[in-house]
Amino acid sequence: MRCTRCHKPLTRPALSILTRRGYQHWGPKCARLADLIQPMRKAVRIRSAQPETDPRQLALELTA
């Protein structure tokens, strides 16, 4: 199996399209360049300096 666009060998295609001639297999880079698939989004981790307190929560006073 080879990529339709660049003809590199593929072990697992990112996209397969059925046409009248048969299947067209696309590699991940070529499919992204042709706008056939969307690039994967990286997970964004939001870090806060202080933990937020819930205004509905009661404050506990600790005594020793």
N, CA, C and O atoms as a Tripos MOL2 file, in Angstrom:
@<TRIPOS>MOLECULE
protein
  256   255    64     0     0
PROTEIN
NO_CHARGES

@<TRIPOS>ATOM
      1 N           0.8480   -1.1550    0.0000 N.3       1 MET1
      2 CA          0.0000    0.0000    0.0000 C.3       1 MET1
      3 C           0.9040    1.2310    0.0000 C.2       1 MET1
      4 O           1.8650    1.3120    0.7650 O.2       1 MET1
      5 N           0.5790    2.1830   -0.8680 N.am      2 ARG2
      6 CA          1.3730    3.4010   -1.0000 C.3       2 ARG2
      7 C           0.4760    4.6260   -0.9520 C.2       2 ARG2
      8 O          -0.7120    4.5620   -1.2680 O.2       2 ARG2
      9 N           1.0720    5.7430   -0.5470 N.am      3 CYS3
     10 CA          0.3520    7.0050   -0.4710 C.3       3 CYS3
     11 C           0.0100    7.4770   -1.8860 C.2       3 CYS3
     12 O           0.8240    7.3650   -2.8030 O.2       3 CYS3
     13 N          -1.1910    8.0020   -2.0460 N.am      4 THR4
     14 CA         -1.6480    8.4800   -3.3510 C.3       4 THR4
     15 C          -0.8430    9.6940   -3.8120 C.2       4 THR4
     16 O          -0.5660    9.8370   -5.0030 O.2       4 THR4
     17 N          -0.4740   10.5530   -2.8940 N.am      5 ARG5
     18 CA          0.1880   11.8030   -3.2540 C.3       5 ARG5
     19 C           1.6960   11.6570   -3.4340 C.2       5 ARG5
     20 O           2.2460   12.1070   -4.4400 O.2       5 ARG5
     21 N           2.3780   11.0240   -2.4560 N.am      6 CYS6
     22 CA          3.8450   10.9940   -2.5020 C.3       6 CYS6
     23 C           4.4120    9.6070   -2.8160 C.2       6 CYS6
     24 O           5.6180    9.4660   -3.0200 O.2       6 CYS6
     25 N           3.5650    8.5980   -2.8570 N.am      7 HIS7
     26 CA          3.9340    7.2170   -3.2080 C.3       7 HIS7
     27 C           4.8800    6.5550   -2.2140 C.2       7 HIS7
     28 O           5.5930    5.6150   -2.5640 O.2       7 HIS7
     29 N           4.8880    7.0420   -0.9710 N.am      8 LYS8
     30 CA          5.6890    6.3900    0.0610 C.3       8 LYS8
     31 C           4.9240    5.1680    0.5750 C.2       8 LYS8
     32 O           3.6930    5.1670    0.5990 O.2       8 LYS8
     33 N           5.6550    4.1360    0.9850 N.am      9 PRO9
     34 CA          4.9670    2.9570    1.5330 C.3       9 PRO9
     35 C           4.2680    3.2920    2.8510 C.2       9 PRO9
     36 O           4.8070    4.0260    3.6800 O.2       9 PRO9
     37 N           3.0620    2.7450    3.0370 N.am     10 LEU10
     38 CA          2.2830    2.9880    4.2360 C.3      10 LEU10
     39 C           2.0360    1.6730    4.9630 C.2      10 LEU10
     40 O           1.7380    0.6520    4.3440 O.2      10 LEU10
     41 N           2.1630    1.7120    6.2800 N.am     11 THR11
     42 CA          1.7610    0.5460    7.0670 C.3      11 THR11
     43 C           0.2950    0.6790    7.4660 C.2      11 THR11
     44 O          -0.4340   -0.3110    7.5080 O.2      11 THR11
     45 N          -0.1340    1.9100    7.7600 N.am     12 ARG12
     46 CA         -1.5190    2.1740    8.1110 C.3      12 ARG12
     47 C          -1.8840    3.5550    7.5690 C.2      12 ARG12
     48 O          -1.3130    4.5480    8.0190 O.2      12 ARG12
     49 N          -2.8110    3.6520    6.6230 N.am     13 PRO13
     50 CA         -3.1450    4.9570    6.0650 C.3      13 PRO13
     51 C          -3.9470    5.7980    7.0470 C.2      13 PRO13
     52 O          -4.6980    5.2630    7.8630 O.2      13 PRO13
     53 N          -3.7870    7.1120    6.9680 N.am     14 ALA14
     54 CA         -4.5690    8.0210    7.7930 C.3      14 ALA14
     55 C          -5.9630    8.1870    7.2180 C.2      14 ALA14
     56 O          -6.9070    8.4820    7.9500 O.2      14 ALA14
     57 N          -6.1010    7.9980    5.9020 N.am     15 LEU15
     58 CA         -7.3800    8.1890    5.2380 C.3      15 LEU15
     59 C          -7.4320    7.2990    4.0080 C.2      15 LEU15
     60 O          -6.4570    7.2070    3.2620 O.2      15 LEU15
     61 N          -8.5660    6.6440    3.7930 N.am     16 SER16
     62 CA         -8.7870    5.8420    2.5930 C.3      16 SER16
     63 C         -10.0650    6.3270    1.9370 C.2      16 SER16
     64 O         -11.1070    6.4180    2.5860 O.2      16 SER16
     65 N          -9.9880    6.6370    0.6550 N.am     17 ILE17
     66 CA        -11.1330    7.1570   -0.0870 C.3      17 ILE17
     67 C         -11.4720    6.1710   -1.1950 C.2      17 ILE17
     68 O         -10.6010    5.7810   -1.9720 O.2      17 ILE17
     69 N         -12.7300    5.7710   -1.2680 N.am     18 LEU18
     70 CA        -13.1790    4.8530   -2.3090 C.3      18 LEU18
     71 C         -13.5770    5.6500   -3.5450 C.2      18 LEU18
     72 O         -14.4510    6.5140   -3.4730 O.2      18 LEU18
     73 N         -12.9370    5.3620   -4.6870 N.am     19 THR19
     74 CA        -13.2600    6.0090   -5.9530 C.3      19 THR19
     75 C         -13.6660    4.9330   -6.9540 C.2      19 THR19
     76 O         -13.7170    3.7530   -6.6060 O.2      19 THR19
     77 N         -13.9460    5.3180   -8.1630 N.am     20 ARG20
     78 CA        -14.3150    4.3480   -9.1940 C.3      20 ARG20
     79 C         -13.1680    3.3960   -9.5190 C.2      20 ARG20
     80 O         -13.3980    2.2490   -9.9030 O.2      20 ARG20
     81 N         -11.9460    3.8670   -9.3660 N.am     21 ARG21
     82 CA        -10.7660    3.0510   -9.6560 C.3      21 ARG21
     83 C         -10.3780    2.1470   -8.5010 C.2      21 ARG21
     84 O          -9.5810    1.2260   -8.6740 O.2      21 ARG21
     85 N         -10.9260    2.3970   -7.3380 N.am     22 GLY22
     86 CA        -10.5680    1.6320   -6.1490 C.3      22 GLY22
     87 C         -10.2630    2.5790   -5.0000 C.2      22 GLY22
     88 O         -10.6770    3.7380   -5.0140 O.2      22 GLY22
     89 N          -9.5490    2.0880   -4.0220 N.am     23 TYR23
     90 CA         -9.2230    2.9040   -2.8510 C.3      23 TYR23
     91 C          -8.0040    3.7730   -3.1010 C.2      23 TYR23
     92 O          -7.0320    3.3480   -3.7260 O.2      23 TYR23
     93 N          -8.0750    5.0030   -2.6000 N.am     24 GLN24
     94 CA         -6.9230    5.8890   -2.5630 C.3      24 GLN24
     95 C          -6.5100    6.0030   -1.1110 C.2      24 GLN24
     96 O          -7.3070    6.4210   -0.2720 O.2      24 GLN24
     97 N          -5.2750    5.6370   -0.8010 N.am     25 HIS25
     98 CA         -4.7770    5.6800    0.5590 C.3      25 HIS25
     99 C          -3.8860    6.9150    0.7170 C.2      25 HIS25
    100 O          -3.0160    7.1790   -0.1130 O.2      25 HIS25
    101 N          -4.1200    7.6610    1.7930 N.am     26 TRP26
    102 CA         -3.3760    8.8790    2.0620 C.3      26 TRP26
    103 C          -2.6210    8.7310    3.3620 C.2      26 TRP26
    104 O          -3.1620    8.2260    4.3460 O.2      26 TRP26
    105 N          -1.3670    9.1700    3.3750 N.am     27 GLY27
    106 CA         -0.5770    9.1990    4.5990 C.3      27 GLY27
    107 C          -0.9850   10.3930    5.4510 C.2      27 GLY27
    108 O          -1.6760   11.2860    4.9610 O.2      27 GLY27
    109 N          -0.5740   10.4310    6.7120 N.am     28 PRO28
    110 CA         -1.0170   11.5140    7.5880 C.3      28 PRO28
    111 C          -0.5370   12.9090    7.1650 C.2      28 PRO28
    112 O          -1.3030   13.8700    7.2380 O.2      28 PRO28
    113 N           0.7090   13.0260    6.7270 N.am     29 LYS29
    114 CA          1.2270   14.3410    6.3190 C.3      29 LYS29
    115 C           0.5510   14.8270    5.0480 C.2      29 LYS29
    116 O           0.1660   15.9920    4.9530 O.2      29 LYS29
    117 N           0.4050   13.9400    4.0720 N.am     30 CYS30
    118 CA         -0.2070   14.3340    2.8010 C.3      30 CYS30
    119 C          -1.6880   14.6590    2.9700 C.2      30 CYS30
    120 O          -2.1920   15.5730    2.3170 O.2      30 CYS30
    121 N          -2.3870   13.9390    3.8240 N.am     31 ALA31
    122 CA         -3.8060   14.2080    4.0680 C.3      31 ALA31
    123 C          -3.9840   15.5650    4.7420 C.2      31 ALA31
    124 O          -4.9330   16.2870    4.4370 O.2      31 ALA31
    125 N          -3.0680   15.9240    5.6660 N.am     32 ARG32
    126 CA         -3.1460   17.2370    6.3050 C.3      32 ARG32
    127 C          -2.8260   18.3490    5.3120 C.2      32 ARG32
    128 O          -3.4740   19.3950    5.3250 O.2      32 ARG32
    129 N          -1.8320   18.1320    4.4500 N.am     33 LEU33
    130 CA         -1.4760   19.1480    3.4600 C.3      33 LEU33
    131 C          -2.5960   19.3720    2.4500 C.2      33 LEU33
    132 O          -2.7690   20.4890    1.9620 O.2      33 LEU33
    133 N          -3.3540   18.3360    2.1330 N.am     34 ALA34
    134 CA         -4.4610   18.4460    1.1860 C.3      34 ALA34
    135 C          -5.7610   18.8690    1.8650 C.2      34 ALA34
    136 O          -6.8040   18.9260    1.2140 O.2      34 ALA34
    137 N          -5.7120   19.1680    3.1710 N.am     35 ASP35
    138 CA         -6.8850   19.5640    3.9650 C.3      35 ASP35
    139 C          -7.9860   18.5090    3.9480 C.2      35 ASP35
    140 O          -9.1730   18.8350    3.9490 O.2      35 ASP35
    141 N          -7.5820   17.2540    3.9330 N.am     36 LEU36
    142 CA         -8.5590   16.1750    4.0040 C.3      36 LEU36
    143 C          -8.8700   15.7930    5.4470 C.2      36 LEU36
    144 O          -9.9540   15.2920    5.7420 O.2      36 LEU36
    145 N          -7.9100   16.0320    6.3490 N.am     37 ILE37
    146 CA         -8.1270   15.8010    7.7740 C.3      37 ILE37
    147 C          -7.6110   17.0080    8.5410 C.2      37 ILE37
    148 O          -6.7500   17.7420    8.0570 O.2      37 ILE37
    149 N          -8.1390   17.2050    9.7280 N.am     38 GLN38
    150 CA         -7.7260   18.3190   10.5730 C.3      38 GLN38
    151 C          -6.5070   17.9040   11.3910 C.2      38 GLN38
    152 O          -6.4170   16.7500   11.8100 O.2      38 GLN38
    153 N          -5.5770   18.8100   11.6240 N.am     39 PRO39
    154 CA         -4.4340   18.4680   12.4770 C.3      39 PRO39
    155 C          -4.9070   18.2260   13.9010 C.2      39 PRO39
    156 O          -5.8820   18.8240   14.3550 O.2      39 PRO39
    157 N          -4.2040   17.3390   14.6010 N.am     40 MET40
    158 CA         -4.5670   17.0450   15.9810 C.3      40 MET40
    159 C          -4.2180   18.2450   16.8570 C.2      40 MET40
    160 O          -3.1670   18.8650   16.6990 O.2      40 MET40
    161 N          -5.1190   18.5560   17.7790 N.am     41 ARG41
    162 CA         -4.8880   19.6560   18.6960 C.3      41 ARG41
    163 C          -4.1870   19.1370   19.9300 C.2      41 ARG41
    164 O          -4.4970   18.0600   20.4410 O.2      41 ARG41
    165 N          -3.2390   19.9210   20.3950 N.am     42 LYS42
    166 CA         -2.5370   19.5460   21.6070 C.3      42 LYS42
    167 C          -3.3750   19.9300   22.8180 C.2      42 LYS42
    168 O          -4.0570   20.9540   22.8140 O.2      42 LYS42
    169 N          -3.3180   19.1030   23.8450 N.am     43 ALA43
    170 CA         -4.0430   19.3860   25.0750 C.3      43 ALA43
    171 C          -3.3860   20.5610   25.7900 C.2      43 ALA43
    172 O          -2.1630   20.6210   25.9200 O.2      43 ALA43
    173 N          -4.1970   21.4710   26.2410 N.am     44 VAL44
    174 CA         -3.7010   22.6500   26.9390 C.3      44 VAL44
    175 C          -4.0590   22.4980   28.4120 C.2      44 VAL44
    176 O          -5.2220   22.3080   28.7680 O.2      44 VAL44
    177 N          -3.0540   22.5840   29.2450 N.am     45 ARG45
    178 CA         -3.2690   22.4770   30.6830 C.3      45 ARG45
    179 C          -3.2500   23.8740   31.2800 C.2      45 ARG45
    180 O          -2.2910   24.6250   31.1030 O.2      45 ARG45
    181 N          -4.3090   24.2120   31.9810 N.am     46 ILE46
    182 CA         -4.4060   25.5230   32.6060 C.3      46 ILE46
    183 C          -3.9570   25.3820   34.0530 C.2      46 ILE46
    184 O          -4.4840   24.5640   34.8070 O.2      46 ILE46
    185 N          -2.9890   26.1820   34.4200 N.am     47 ARG47
    186 CA         -2.4780   26.1450   35.7800 C.3      47 ARG47
    187 C          -2.8330   27.4500   36.4750 C.2      47 ARG47
    188 O          -2.5910   28.5360   35.9480 O.2      47 ARG47
    189 N          -3.4030   27.3300   37.6490 N.am     48 SER48
    190 CA         -3.7340   28.5270   38.4070 C.3      48 SER48
    191 C          -2.7700   28.6440   39.5810 C.2      48 SER48
    192 O          -2.3140   27.6370   40.1220 O.2      48 SER48
    193 N          -2.4650   29.8700   39.9690 N.am     49 ALA49
    194 CA         -1.5090   30.1020   41.0430 C.3      49 ALA49
    195 C          -2.0870   29.6720   42.3920 C.2      49 ALA49
    196 O          -1.3970   29.0520   43.2000 O.2      49 ALA49
    197 N          -3.3470   30.0030   42.6250 N.am     50 GLN50
    198 CA         -3.9880   29.6260   43.8750 C.3      50 GLN50
    199 C          -5.2680   28.8670   43.5660 C.2      50 GLN50
    200 O          -5.9670   29.1890   42.6050 O.2      50 GLN50
    201 N          -5.5730   27.8730   44.3660 N.am     51 PRO51
    202 CA         -6.8340   27.1650   44.1330 C.3      51 PRO51
    203 C          -8.0240   28.0800   44.4330 C.2      51 PRO51
    204 O          -8.0090   28.8310   45.4090 O.2      51 PRO51
    205 N          -9.0140   28.0120   43.6170 N.am     52 GLU52
    206 CA        -10.1920   28.8490   43.8130 C.3      52 GLU52
    207 C         -11.0440   28.2780   44.9410 C.2      52 GLU52
    208 O         -11.1670   27.0620   45.0940 O.2      52 GLU52
    209 N         -11.6230   29.1720   45.7180 N.am     53 THR53
    210 CA        -12.5330   28.7370   46.7670 C.3      53 THR53
    211 C         -13.9530   29.0210   46.3180 C.2      53 THR53
    212 O         -14.2300   30.0310   45.6700 O.2      53 THR53
    213 N         -14.8270   28.1320   46.6660 N.am     54 ASP54
    214 CA        -16.2250   28.2660   46.3030 C.3      54 ASP54
    215 C         -16.8770   29.2670   47.2600 C.2      54 ASP54
    216 O         -16.7820   29.0900   48.4740 O.2      54 ASP54
    217 N         -17.5360   30.3110   46.7500 N.am     55 PRO55
    218 CA        -18.1460   31.3000   47.6400 C.3      55 PRO55
    219 C         -19.2810   30.7030   48.4750 C.2      55 PRO55
    220 O         -19.6440   31.2790   49.5000 O.2      55 PRO55
    221 N         -19.8430   29.5820   48.0710 N.am     56 ARG56
    222 CA        -20.9210   28.9460   48.8250 C.3      56 ARG56
    223 C         -20.4030   28.0780   49.9650 C.2      56 ARG56
    224 O         -21.1890   27.5880   50.7760 O.2      56 ARG56
    225 N         -19.1060   27.8860   50.0320 N.am     57 GLN57
    226 CA        -18.5120   27.0120   51.0290 C.3      57 GLN57
    227 C         -18.2330   27.7830   52.3310 C.2      57 GLN57
    228 O         -17.7730   28.9240   52.3030 O.2      57 GLN57
    229 N         -18.5190   27.1420   53.4610 N.am     58 LEU58
    230 CA        -18.2790   27.7660   54.7490 C.3      58 LEU58
    231 C         -16.8070   27.6700   55.1180 C.2      58 LEU58
    232 O         -16.1480   26.6630   54.8590 O.2      58 LEU58
    233 N         -16.3030   28.7470   55.7320 N.am     59 ALA59
    234 CA        -14.9030   28.7500   56.1800 C.3      59 ALA59
    235 C         -14.8290   28.0610   57.5390 C.2      59 ALA59
    236 O         -15.6190   28.3790   58.4280 O.2      59 ALA59
    237 N         -13.9140   27.1400   57.7170 N.am     60 LEU60
    238 CA        -13.7370   26.4360   58.9730 C.3      60 LEU60
    239 C         -12.5710   27.0480   59.7270 C.2      60 LEU60
    240 O         -11.4810   27.2100   59.1790 O.2      60 LEU60
    241 N         -12.8030   27.3810   60.9690 N.am     61 GLU61
    242 CA        -11.7360   27.9230   61.7970 C.3      61 GLU61
    243 C         -11.1590   26.7790   62.6280 C.2      61 GLU61
    244 O         -11.8840   26.1210   63.3750 O.2      61 GLU61
    245 N          -9.8810   26.5510   62.5000 N.am     62 LEU62
    246 CA         -9.2330   25.4680   63.2210 C.3      62 LEU62
    247 C          -8.6330   25.9990   64.5080 C.2      62 LEU62
    248 O          -7.9180   27.0010   64.5040 O.2      62 LEU62
    249 N          -8.9260   25.3240   65.6070 N.am     63 THR63
    250 CA         -8.3480   25.7000   66.8880 C.3      63 THR63
    251 C          -7.5810   24.5120   67.4390 C.2      63 THR63
    252 O          -7.9880   23.3620   67.2770 O.2      63 THR63
    253 N          -6.4800   24.8030   68.0830 N.am     64 ALA64
    254 CA         -5.6660   23.7260   68.6100 C.3      64 ALA64
    255 C          -5.9340   23.4220   70.0580 C.2      64 ALA64
    256 O          -5.3080   22.5270   70.6270 O.2      64 ALA64
@<TRIPOS>BOND
     1     1     2 1
     2     2     3 1
     3     3     4 2
     4     3     5 am
     5     5     6 1
     6     6     7 1
     7     7     8 2
     8     7     9 am
     9     9    10 1
    10    10    11 1
    11    11    12 2
    12    11    13 am
    13    13    14 1
    14    14    15 1
    15    15    16 2
    16    15    17 am
    17    17    18 1
    18    18    19 1
    19    19    20 2
    20    19    21 am
    21    21    22 1
    22    22    23 1
    23    23    24 2
    24    23    25 am
    25    25    26 1
    26    26    27 1
    27    27    28 2
    28    27    29 am
    29    29    30 1
    30    30    31 1
    31    31    32 2
    32    31    33 am
    33    33    34 1
    34    34    35 1
    35    35    36 2
    36    35    37 am
    37    37    38 1
    38    38    39 1
    39    39    40 2
    40    39    41 am
    41    41    42 1
    42    42    43 1
    43    43    44 2
    44    43    45 am
    45    45    46 1
    46    46    47 1
    47    47    48 2
    48    47    49 am
    49    49    50 1
    50    50    51 1
    51    51    52 2
    52    51    53 am
    53    53    54 1
    54    54    55 1
    55    55    56 2
    56    55    57 am
    57    57    58 1
    58    58    59 1
    59    59    60 2
    60    59    61 am
    61    61    62 1
    62    62    63 1
    63    63    64 2
    64    63    65 am
    65    65    66 1
    66    66    67 1
    67    67    68 2
    68    67    69 am
    69    69    70 1
    70    70    71 1
    71    71    72 2
    72    71    73 am
    73    73    74 1
    74    74    75 1
    75    75    76 2
    76    75    77 am
    77    77    78 1
    78    78    79 1
    79    79    80 2
    80    79    81 am
    81    81    82 1
    82    82    83 1
    83    83    84 2
    84    83    85 am
    85    85    86 1
    86    86    87 1
    87    87    88 2
    88    87    89 am
    89    89    90 1
    90    90    91 1
    91    91    92 2
    92    91    93 am
    93    93    94 1
    94    94    95 1
    95    95    96 2
    96    95    97 am
    97    97    98 1
    98    98    99 1
    99    99   100 2
   100    99   101 am
   101   101   102 1
   102   102   103 1
   103   103   104 2
   104   103   105 am
   105   105   106 1
   106   106   107 1
   107   107   108 2
   108   107   109 am
   109   109   110 1
   110   110   111 1
   111   111   112 2
   112   111   113 am
   113   113   114 1
   114   114   115 1
   115   115   116 2
   116   115   117 am
   117   117   118 1
   118   118   119 1
   119   119   120 2
   120   119   121 am
   121   121   122 1
   122   122   123 1
   123   123   124 2
   124   123   125 am
   125   125   126 1
   126   126   127 1
   127   127   128 2
   128   127   129 am
   129   129   130 1
   130   130   131 1
   131   131   132 2
   132   131   133 am
   133   133   134 1
   134   134   135 1
   135   135   136 2
   136   135   137 am
   137   137   138 1
   138   138   139 1
   139   139   140 2
   140   139   141 am
   141   141   142 1
   142   142   143 1
   143   143   144 2
   144   143   145 am
   145   145   146 1
   146   146   147 1
   147   147   148 2
   148   147   149 am
   149   149   150 1
   150   150   151 1
   151   151   152 2
   152   151   153 am
   153   153   154 1
   154   154   155 1
   155   155   156 2
   156   155   157 am
   157   157   158 1
   158   158   159 1
   159   159   160 2
   160   159   161 am
   161   161   162 1
   162   162   163 1
   163   163   164 2
   164   163   165 am
   165   165   166 1
   166   166   167 1
   167   167   168 2
   168   167   169 am
   169   169   170 1
   170   170   171 1
   171   171   172 2
   172   171   173 am
   173   173   174 1
   174   174   175 1
   175   175   176 2
   176   175   177 am
   177   177   178 1
   178   178   179 1
   179   179   180 2
   180   179   181 am
   181   181   182 1
   182   182   183 1
   183   183   184 2
   184   183   185 am
   185   185   186 1
   186   186   187 1
   187   187   188 2
   188   187   189 am
   189   189   190 1
   190   190   191 1
   191   191   192 2
   192   191   193 am
   193   193   194 1
   194   194   195 1
   195   195   196 2
   196   195   197 am
   197   197   198 1
   198   198   199 1
   199   199   200 2
   200   199   201 am
   201   201   202 1
   202   202   203 1
   203   203   204 2
   204   203   205 am
   205   205   206 1
   206   206   207 1
   207   207   208 2
   208   207   209 am
   209   209   210 1
   210   210   211 1
   211   211   212 2
   212   211   213 am
   213   213   214 1
   214   214   215 1
   215   215   216 2
   216   215   217 am
   217   217   218 1
   218   218   219 1
   219   219   220 2
   220   219   221 am
   221   221   222 1
   222   222   223 1
   223   223   224 2
   224   223   225 am
   225   225   226 1
   226   226   227 1
   227   227   228 2
   228   227   229 am
   229   229   230 1
   230   230   231 1
   231   231   232 2
   232   231   233 am
   233   233   234 1
   234   234   235 1
   235   235   236 2
   236   235   237 am
   237   237   238 1
   238   238   239 1
   239   239   240 2
   240   239   241 am
   241   241   242 1
   242   242   243 1
   243   243   244 2
   244   243   245 am
   245   245   246 1
   246   246   247 1
   247   247   248 2
   248   247   249 am
   249   249   250 1
   250   250   251 1
   251   251   252 2
   252   251   253 am
   253   253   254 1
   254   254   255 1
   255   255   256 2
@<TRIPOS>SUBSTRUCTURE
     1 MET1         2 RESIDUE 1 A MET
     2 ARG2         6 RESIDUE 1 A ARG
     3 CYS3        10 RESIDUE 1 A CYS
     4 THR4        14 RESIDUE 1 A THR
     5 ARG5        18 RESIDUE 1 A ARG
     6 CYS6        22 RESIDUE 1 A CYS
     7 HIS7        26 RESIDUE 1 A HIS
     8 LYS8        30 RESIDUE 1 A LYS
     9 PRO9        34 RESIDUE 1 A PRO
    10 LEU10       38 RESIDUE 1 A LEU
    11 THR11       42 RESIDUE 1 A THR
    12 ARG12       46 RESIDUE 1 A ARG
    13 PRO13       50 RESIDUE 1 A PRO
    14 ALA14       54 RESIDUE 1 A ALA
    15 LEU15       58 RESIDUE 1 A LEU
    16 SER16       62 RESIDUE 1 A SER
    17 ILE17       66 RESIDUE 1 A ILE
    18 LEU18       70 RESIDUE 1 A LEU
    19 THR19       74 RESIDUE 1 A THR
    20 ARG20       78 RESIDUE 1 A ARG
    21 ARG21       82 RESIDUE 1 A ARG
    22 GLY22       86 RESIDUE 1 A GLY
    23 TYR23       90 RESIDUE 1 A TYR
    24 GLN24       94 RESIDUE 1 A GLN
    25 HIS25       98 RESIDUE 1 A HIS
    26 TRP26      102 RESIDUE 1 A TRP
    27 GLY27      106 RESIDUE 1 A GLY
    28 PRO28      110 RESIDUE 1 A PRO
    29 LYS29      114 RESIDUE 1 A LYS
    30 CYS30      118 RESIDUE 1 A CYS
    31 ALA31      122 RESIDUE 1 A ALA
    32 ARG32      126 RESIDUE 1 A ARG
    33 LEU33      130 RESIDUE 1 A LEU
    34 ALA34      134 RESIDUE 1 A ALA
    35 ASP35      138 RESIDUE 1 A ASP
    36 LEU36      142 RESIDUE 1 A LEU
    37 ILE37      146 RESIDUE 1 A ILE
    38 GLN38      150 RESIDUE 1 A GLN
    39 PRO39      154 RESIDUE 1 A PRO
    40 MET40      158 RESIDUE 1 A MET
    41 ARG41      162 RESIDUE 1 A ARG
    42 LYS42      166 RESIDUE 1 A LYS
    43 ALA43      170 RESIDUE 1 A ALA
    44 VAL44      174 RESIDUE 1 A VAL
    45 ARG45      178 RESIDUE 1 A ARG
    46 ILE46      182 RESIDUE 1 A ILE
    47 ARG47      186 RESIDUE 1 A ARG
    48 SER48      190 RESIDUE 1 A SER
    49 ALA49      194 RESIDUE 1 A ALA
    50 GLN50      198 RESIDUE 1 A GLN
    51 PRO51      202 RESIDUE 1 A PRO
    52 GLU52      206 RESIDUE 1 A GLU
    53 THR53      210 RESIDUE 1 A THR
    54 ASP54      214 RESIDUE 1 A ASP
    55 PRO55      218 RESIDUE 1 A PRO
    56 ARG56      222 RESIDUE 1 A ARG
    57 GLN57      226 RESIDUE 1 A GLN
    58 LEU58      230 RESIDUE 1 A LEU
    59 ALA59      234 RESIDUE 1 A ALA
    60 LEU60      238 RESIDUE 1 A LEU
    61 GLU61      242 RESIDUE 1 A GLU
    62 LEU62      246 RESIDUE 1 A LEU
    63 THR63      250 RESIDUE 1 A THR
    64 ALA64      254 RESIDUE 1 A ALA
